[in-house]
Amino acid sequence: MTDYPKPPYPAQQQPMPGSTRAMQPRPDHGEESYKGAGRLAGKKAIITGGDSGIGRAVAIAYAREGADIVISYLNEDEDAAEVKTLVEREGRKVVLIPGDISNPEHCRAIVRRAVEELGGIDILVNNAAHQATFKDIGDISDEEWQRTFETNIHAMFYLAKAAVPHMRPGAAIINTASVNSDMPNPSLLAYATTKGAIQNFTGGLAQMLAEKGIRVNAVAPGPIWTPLIPSTMSEERVKNFGKQVPMQRAGQPAELATAYVMLADPLSSYTSGATLAVTGGKPFI
């Protein structure tokens, strides 16, 4: 709890969607710290946004737990190549698929390739997201609002709809929600609204898929040190990012990996429709 850097962080900004290698301090994704125990041996997973941030940490953890992985990402080829190397180092198969998940046909193509190249789908991690900061509703363009919804919530529907026919009983869907799901930050109006929708989508889909033996859960992160932060926030907000929670620092992606492993683990067979909050001590209601 005390090993990671605390604010103030170095002043920094990046163009969207941001790059891991340009961040200071560099995020910890568990590259050196995560130790696997075979909890997902033989599983086949799709992870969106698996090139950086939370998705990268989940990919590393899943590989070390024995899973083969499809990593979907937008266009951050260098970051994705780093993750590929880390997964292959564990002796696991990894498939990289760049492209925009706001396109429903691309979502279906991701699922098709997972089935063709991995031989099936046991876990779907809907993690990729778009966010931007605005001070006034008048500053949010129609295109920005639509892009946020298309990336953050529409893509989850497209991917889940395409994946479910290939999932057997015991499979799991894990969606990345946020503390913004029920404590919305007004400067993240579009993003926070989609996160509320994800919370509802998770609860409804969990009930719909229970009879198929497929579990659906969500993880609600607090302030996490990922490329989204310096690429979507002001230098002052980046400098003090995470200071507002009881632990007084941003969380590292590695600190969320165990939540995604637990929700994918077959031993969590009675956990569905739940949201697991990872917030640095801030209550999530």
PLY file of the C-alpha trace (Angstrom):
ply
format ascii 1.0
element vertex 285
property float x
property float y
property float z
element edge 284
property int vertex1
property int vertex2
end_header
0.00 0.00 0.00
2.93 2.36 0.56
5.38 1.28 -2.15
3.93 3.30 -5.02
4.53 6.99 -5.87
2.26 9.63 -4.39
1.35 13.06 -5.79
2.64 15.46 -6.84
3.52 13.70 -10.10
5.66 15.39 -12.78
3.78 17.84 -14.98
2.95 16.09 -18.25
0.46 15.91 -21.08
0.14 13.69 -24.14
-2.02 13.57 -27.25
-4.92 11.12 -27.06
-5.01 8.15 -26.57
-1.64 8.41 -24.82
1.35 6.11 -24.53
2.66 4.09 -21.60
6.31 4.68 -22.39
5.92 8.47 -22.18
4.46 8.46 -18.64
6.41 9.60 -15.59
6.45 7.68 -13.37
5.92 4.67 -15.61
2.88 2.64 -14.53
3.34 -0.76 -12.90
1.37 -3.46 -14.72
2.79 -6.34 -12.70
5.66 -6.96 -15.12
7.94 -7.92 -12.23
5.51 -8.41 -9.37
2.59 -10.59 -10.52
3.03 -14.29 -9.75
0.59 -16.72 -11.34
-0.87 -19.88 -9.85
-2.57 -21.58 -12.82
-6.02 -20.25 -11.91
-6.96 -19.78 -15.59
-5.06 -22.70 -17.08
-6.23 -23.47 -20.60
-8.67 -20.55 -20.75
-9.06 -18.34 -23.81
-9.64 -14.62 -23.25
-10.42 -11.48 -25.23
-9.21 -8.24 -23.60
-10.11 -4.89 -25.17
-7.71 -2.06 -24.49
-5.09 -4.68 -23.64
-2.15 -2.64 -24.88
-1.88 -0.33 -21.87
-3.21 0.56 -18.44
-5.63 -1.82 -16.77
-5.92 -4.00 -19.87
-2.17 -4.56 -20.01
-2.09 -5.56 -16.35
-4.96 -7.99 -16.94
-3.19 -9.50 -19.96
0.00 -10.08 -17.96
-1.92 -11.62 -15.07
-4.06 -13.84 -17.30
-0.98 -15.11 -19.16
0.74 -15.96 -15.89
-2.43 -17.73 -14.77
-2.30 -19.91 -17.90
-4.64 -18.23 -20.41
-4.18 -17.57 -24.13
-5.23 -14.06 -25.13
-6.59 -11.89 -27.91
-5.64 -8.26 -27.32
-7.83 -5.65 -29.00
-6.45 -2.11 -29.18
-6.93 1.04 -31.24
-3.58 1.93 -32.85
-0.90 1.88 -30.13
1.27 -0.68 -31.92
4.44 -0.23 -29.86
2.61 -0.64 -26.55
0.77 -3.69 -27.90
4.04 -5.26 -29.09
5.45 -4.92 -25.57
2.47 -6.79 -24.15
2.78 -9.48 -26.81
6.37 -10.09 -25.76
5.38 -10.34 -22.09
2.57 -12.82 -22.80
4.72 -14.99 -25.06
7.43 -15.04 -22.42
4.95 -17.00 -20.29
4.55 -19.58 -23.05
1.03 -18.44 -23.90
-0.46 -17.63 -27.30
-1.37 -14.01 -28.01
-3.14 -12.43 -30.99
-3.02 -8.66 -31.54
-5.99 -7.04 -33.28
-5.81 -3.27 -33.91
-8.91 -1.32 -34.84
-11.83 0.73 -33.62
-14.33 -1.17 -31.46
-16.95 1.51 -32.03
-17.45 -0.27 -35.36
-19.81 -3.24 -34.80
-18.31 -5.24 -37.66
-14.84 -4.87 -36.13
-16.20 -6.23 -32.83
-17.59 -9.25 -34.64
-14.25 -9.71 -36.41
-12.45 -9.76 -33.05
-14.70 -12.57 -31.86
-14.29 -14.52 -35.11
-10.50 -14.34 -34.88
-10.55 -15.40 -31.24
-12.55 -18.48 -32.15
-10.38 -19.26 -35.17
-6.97 -18.64 -33.60
-7.53 -19.60 -29.96
-10.19 -22.24 -30.49
-12.92 -20.63 -28.41
-13.79 -17.94 -25.86
-13.94 -18.49 -22.11
-13.46 -14.91 -20.90
-14.43 -11.55 -22.39
-12.94 -8.49 -20.70
-14.65 -5.32 -21.94
-12.11 -2.76 -20.81
-11.34 -0.25 -23.57
-12.72 3.25 -23.02
-12.67 6.79 -24.34
-12.83 9.85 -22.10
-12.31 13.58 -22.39
-12.62 16.47 -19.94
-14.99 19.43 -20.44
-15.95 22.30 -18.14
-19.34 23.03 -19.72
-21.99 20.98 -21.51
-21.79 23.44 -24.39
-18.20 22.38 -24.99
-19.19 18.75 -25.67
-19.79 18.25 -29.37
-22.37 15.81 -30.71
-19.51 13.83 -32.21
-17.68 13.61 -28.87
-20.82 12.42 -27.07
-21.48 9.80 -29.75
-17.86 8.63 -29.81
-17.85 8.12 -26.04
-21.01 6.03 -26.10
-19.96 4.05 -29.18
-16.62 3.11 -27.64
-17.58 2.64 -24.00
-20.99 0.97 -24.05
-22.11 0.14 -27.61
-18.95 -1.92 -28.18
-19.66 -3.96 -25.04
-23.03 -4.91 -26.49
-21.56 -5.81 -29.90
-18.77 -7.91 -28.37
-20.96 -9.69 -25.83
-23.63 -10.45 -28.44
-21.02 -11.93 -30.78
-19.13 -13.83 -28.07
-21.98 -15.46 -26.13
-22.82 -18.09 -28.82
-19.22 -19.33 -28.52
-19.19 -19.43 -24.71
-19.84 -22.56 -22.71
-21.21 -22.83 -19.15
-18.57 -21.52 -16.79
-17.54 -18.67 -19.08
-17.22 -15.12 -17.75
-17.75 -11.57 -19.00
-16.03 -8.79 -17.04
-16.80 -5.13 -17.75
-14.74 -2.17 -16.59
-17.07 0.31 -14.91
-15.83 3.14 -12.66
-16.45 5.02 -9.44
-18.06 7.45 -11.87
-20.86 4.89 -12.28
-22.67 6.32 -9.27
-20.44 9.25 -8.23
-20.15 11.12 -11.54
-17.43 13.70 -12.04
-19.14 16.62 -13.82
-16.05 17.34 -15.94
-16.32 13.79 -17.32
-20.03 14.01 -18.13
-20.07 11.78 -21.23
-17.64 9.23 -19.79
-19.40 9.05 -16.42
-22.77 8.60 -18.10
-21.48 5.63 -20.07
-20.05 4.12 -16.90
-23.48 4.30 -15.30
-24.84 2.50 -18.35
-22.14 -0.17 -18.02
-23.18 -0.78 -14.42
-26.77 -1.32 -15.54
-25.74 -3.41 -18.55
-23.71 -5.68 -16.28
-26.58 -6.30 -13.87
-29.10 -6.95 -16.62
-26.84 -9.18 -18.69
-25.89 -11.23 -15.62
-29.55 -12.11 -15.14
-30.11 -12.78 -18.83
-27.14 -15.16 -19.14
-27.50 -17.01 -15.83
-29.46 -19.84 -17.45
-26.60 -20.31 -19.94
-24.11 -20.66 -17.09
-22.25 -17.49 -18.08
-21.30 -15.08 -15.31
-21.20 -11.29 -15.84
-19.51 -8.90 -13.41
-17.86 -5.49 -13.34
-14.82 -3.87 -11.79
-15.17 -0.24 -10.68
-11.72 1.37 -10.52
-10.98 4.60 -8.72
-8.17 6.90 -9.94
-5.71 4.64 -11.80
-2.41 5.76 -13.35
-2.90 4.98 -17.05
-2.24 6.84 -20.35
-5.82 8.15 -20.26
-4.79 10.52 -17.47
-2.04 12.64 -19.08
-3.82 12.46 -22.46
-7.21 13.75 -21.22
-6.53 15.98 -18.20
-4.79 19.26 -17.48
-1.23 19.30 -16.13
-2.50 20.48 -12.74
-5.03 17.64 -12.47
-2.39 15.12 -13.56
0.02 16.48 -10.95
-2.47 15.83 -8.13
-4.20 12.80 -9.58
-5.41 10.40 -6.88
-4.72 12.73 -3.99
-8.44 12.85 -3.13
-8.81 9.21 -2.02
-7.91 7.94 1.48
-4.67 6.34 0.25
-3.76 9.75 -1.23
-2.34 8.40 -4.47
-3.32 6.98 -7.82
-3.67 3.23 -8.06
-1.37 1.28 -10.34
-2.82 -1.03 -13.02
-1.13 -4.00 -11.32
-3.29 -3.39 -8.25
-6.44 -4.22 -10.25
-5.22 -7.40 -11.90
-6.28 -9.68 -9.06
-9.86 -8.38 -9.27
-10.12 -9.45 -12.91
-8.49 -12.79 -12.15
-10.89 -13.47 -9.30
-13.95 -12.68 -11.41
-12.69 -14.92 -14.24
-11.69 -17.80 -11.93
-14.11 -20.76 -12.19
-13.99 -20.96 -8.39
-16.00 -17.69 -8.32
-18.94 -19.67 -9.67
-21.58 -17.95 -7.47
-20.41 -14.42 -8.23
-22.47 -12.78 -10.98
-24.13 -9.40 -11.31
-21.56 -7.96 -8.90
-19.34 -4.90 -9.05
-15.95 -5.11 -7.38
-14.68 -1.67 -6.38
-10.93 -0.94 -6.37
-10.84 2.63 -5.15
-7.95 3.29 -2.78
-10.23 3.31 0.25
-13.06 5.48 -1.11
-16.46 3.87 -0.36
-18.43 2.73 -3.39
-22.18 2.52 -2.83
0 1
1 2
2 3
3 4
4 5
5 6
6 7
7 8
8 9
9 10
10 11
11 12
12 13
13 14
14 15
15 16
16 17
17 18
18 19
19 20
20 21
21 22
22 23
23 24
24 25
25 26
26 27
27 28
28 29
29 30
30 31
31 32
32 33
33 34
34 35
35 36
36 37
37 38
38 39
39 40
40 41
41 42
42 43
43 44
44 45
45 46
46 47
47 48
48 49
49 50
50 51
51 52
52 53
53 54
54 55
55 56
56 57
57 58
58 59
59 60
60 61
61 62
62 63
63 64
64 65
65 66
66 67
67 68
68 69
69 70
70 71
71 72
72 73
73 74
74 75
75 76
76 77
77 78
78 79
79 80
80 81
81 82
82 83
83 84
84 85
85 86
86 87
87 88
88 89
89 90
90 91
91 92
92 93
93 94
94 95
95 96
96 97
97 98
98 99
99 100
100 101
101 102
102 103
103 104
104 105
105 106
106 107
107 108
108 109
109 110
110 111
111 112
112 113
113 114
114 115
115 116
116 117
117 118
118 119
119 120
120 121
121 122
122 123
123 124
124 125
125 126
126 127
127 128
128 129
129 130
130 131
131 132
132 133
133 134
134 135
135 136
136 137
137 138
138 139
139 140
140 141
141 142
142 143
143 144
144 145
145 146
146 147
147 148
148 149
149 150
150 151
151 152
152 153
153 154
154 155
155 156
156 157
157 158
158 159
159 160
160 161
161 162
162 163
163 164
164 165
165 166
166 167
167 168
168 169
169 170
170 171
171 172
172 173
173 174
174 175
175 176
176 177
177 178
178 179
179 180
180 181
181 182
182 183
183 184
184 185
185 186
186 187
187 188
188 189
189 190
190 191
191 192
192 193
193 194
194 195
195 196
196 197
197 198
198 199
199 200
200 201
201 202
202 203
203 204
204 205
205 206
206 207
207 208
208 209
209 210
210 211
211 212
212 213
213 214
214 215
215 216
216 217
217 218
218 219
219 220
220 221
221 222
222 223
223 224
224 225
225 226
226 227
227 228
228 229
229 230
230 231
231 232
232 233
233 234
234 235
235 236
236 237
237 238
238 239
239 240
240 241
241 242
242 243
243 244
244 245
245 246
246 247
247 248
248 249
249 250
250 251
251 252
252 253
253 254
254 255
255 256
256 257
257 258
258 259
259 260
260 261
261 262
262 263
263 264
264 265
265 266
266 267
267 268
268 269
269 270
270 271
271 272
272 273
273 274
274 275
275 276
276 277
277 278
278 279
279 280
280 281
281 282
282 283
283 284
